Structures are given as C-alpha cells and as structure tokens.
Amino acid sequence: MNYYTTAIEGLPKMLFEMEKPLESFKRNVYPGEFEKYCERHQAVLEALENGYQMVIDKEQYLTNMAQAVAKEAKKNLDAIPKKGKREAVLMDYNFVLAVYMIPGIVHFPGESGKKLSEKLLAAWKETFPSTNVQASDFETINAGFKRKYCYITTAACESFGEPDKWYEMNLFRTLRDPYPAAS
C-alpha cells in the first residue's frame, strides 16, 4: 500500500475508531489517552507526512485528505436513520476532531500537520455548516485541566469572541454547577 492510500484510508479511521471519547477526557486520563491515540495512528500520520513530502501539489494533497475525512463522516451520519442519534454521533465526531485528531495531527513532527488541520476545519465546516469546531493543540487543552477551566466554556468563549463572564456563560453555569453536586 502506498503513502497516499494509507493516509486517505487511515485519516477517517482516526475520527471513527474512538468509542465513548468523553470518558477519556478527564484531567488524570487525557494525557495518557492522547499519547495512546497518537501511537495507535502513528503509521497513518507517517504515511501522511511522507506522501506530503513526495507530491508536487501539496495543497491538493492535503485538500484530498481533509475532504476524505468529511466525506466519510457524512456517509456514516447519513446512514443513521434517527435524527437524535445522528446528532449525537456528530457531536462525538466534533469532539474527537477537536480534542484528539487535530491536536494529534499537529503534534506529529513534520510540515503537513498545521496545514492539514486548517484544511480539515474548512472541509468540516463546508460539509457540516452548523458546526463550529476550532483547532487547538494538546498543550492548550491539557493546560485547561491544570487551570481548572471548563473546556466547553473556553471553546464557547473563543468561538463567539466573548469574555468568560458574558451573560450566556453565566446562565450556563447556573444550570451546570448544581448538577454535579447533586449526583
């Protein structure tokens, strides 16, 4: 199998093969799970970078890779008949993309990672216009645990360009904060 085939078939699997991604997103668990995720997909990331180094049209190569991920995600989602289940799976895909896949691609040494992450976000937004996934890296996400920030709050604030204390975030906190204490 050549680099192109390994990368274009393997990249979508990086998004789909993680079951229950929220369960591994805890302060003491995430760093180890992220490392395992990167190790599990190292062959795909190596193939991606090697292919990138060999092709003449690097932009088109990365565009093809990004579109393959979005296309496979849409195909999987279109096969789910119930809207609620489809939306739940899309949320999982968004989460894996933002917290594991893009940080893993950027974390891998090479020239293609940052550029591919930009192409992935563009292809994702084009395919799923109602989503607003943003790029991040492992260090930023993990630092959020150490500062005891809520990743959802941080993502919302950055997406909307609002400070941490805006009305909607305070409303969210009044709904969110009593729940963990009661469970």
Secondary structure by P-SEA (a helix, b strand, c coil): ccaaaaaaacaaaaaccccccccccccccaaaaaaaaaaaaaaaaaaaaaaaacccaaaaaaaaaaaaaaaaaaaaaaacccaaaaaaaaaaaaaaaaccaaaaaaacccccaaaaaaaaaaaaaaaccccbbbbbcaaaaaaaaaacccaaaaaaaaaaccccccaaaaaaaaacaaaaaac
